[in-house]
Every structure is written in C-alpha cells, then in structure tokens.
Amino acid sequence: MTAAAKKEGPLRLAPEKQKKQVPLRLSPALYNDIAAWAEDDFRSVNGQIEYLLSECVKQHRKNGAYVSEDLDKPLELNFSKED
C-alpha cells in the first residue's frame, strides 16, 4: 500500500452502491421459517430477506400488488418417462 493510499483511508463504495443497515426484529418462529427457507435456497438469512423484499417491491411496481400470488408456489417439474 502506498503512502498516499494510507492517507486516504479505506476504499469506500459510492453512496448509491452502499447497503443500508436496518435493525429488524422478528419473532423466533418467523426467523426459523425464513432460516429454513434460506437454507433450501442456499442463501443466508439476510440474503433471503433481501431477496424476498426485492421480489415484493418488483411485484408492487409491476401491478400494485403487495405479494405475488405464486411467490411461494413450488416449481412444477415435468419428467417424461421414456420406455
């Protein structure tokens, strides 16, 4: 690290790229449900909450709905059996 870099301090993201920290209180039951869902989706709990909120905002922008009707529907997998 150069002397100039040491004087400037750590690198900082542009304000529009920084994530806001929001304190959030959840019931233990809701947290456990989100944690299990996050594990199923290979995400952290924080990542799952951010994903769910992003999906809700997209849906609201799209048609004014608060939550997509099929947000939590399981995927339909069609396997054709070949003889």
FENLINVEN-V553192 format. One record per residue. N is the residue number from 1. RES is the residue in one letter. PHI is phi as a letter, one per 40 degrees, with the letter a starting at -180 (none if undefined). D_FIRST is the distance of its C-alpha to the first C-alpha in Angstrom with 2 decimals. Layout:
n = <N	N>
res = <RES	RES>
phi = <PHI	PHI>
d_first = <D_FIRST	D_FIRST>
This chain:
n = <1	2	3	4	5	6	7	8	9	10	11	12	13	14	15	16	17	18	19	20	21	22	23	24	25	26	27	28	29	30	31	32	33	34	35	36	37	38	39	40	41	42	43	44	45	46	47	48	49	50	51	52	53	54	55	56	57	58	59	60	61	62	63	64	65	66	67	68	69	70	71	72	73	74	75	76	77	78	79	80	81	82	83>
res = <M	T	A	A	A	K	K	E	G	P	L	R	L	A	P	E	K	Q	K	K	Q	V	P	L	R	L	S	P	A	L	Y	N	D	I	A	A	W	A	E	D	D	F	R	S	V	N	G	Q	I	E	Y	L	L	S	E	C	V	K	Q	H	R	K	N	G	A	Y	V	S	E	D	L	D	K	P	L	E	L	N	F	S	K	E	D>
phi = <none	c	c	c	c	c	c	c	g	c	c	b	c	c	d	c	b	c	c	c	c	b	c	b	b	b	c	d	c	c	d	c	c	c	c	c	c	c	c	c	c	f	b	c	c	c	c	c	c	c	c	c	c	c	c	c	c	d	c	c	c	c	a	g	c	c	a	c	c	b	d	b	c	c	c	c	b	b	b	c	c	b	c>
d_first = <0.00	3.77	6.68	8.27	6.31	6.87	10.34	11.07	10.74	10.90	12.06	15.83	18.61	21.30	24.15	26.51	24.29	23.76	26.34	28.65	29.35	33.10	34.92	37.65	40.61	42.51	45.58	45.14	47.38	45.42	42.10	43.64	45.00	41.68	39.90	42.53	42.29	38.49	38.89	41.47	39.13	36.11	34.18	32.86	35.14	32.71	32.44	36.23	36.84	34.52	36.31	39.72	39.02	37.69	40.84	43.06	41.55	41.95	45.55	46.29	45.04	47.07	50.42	50.21	50.60	48.63	48.23	49.02	52.22	50.75	47.28	48.25	50.78	50.25	49.75	52.96	52.70	55.55	56.22	59.09	61.12	62.11	65.18>
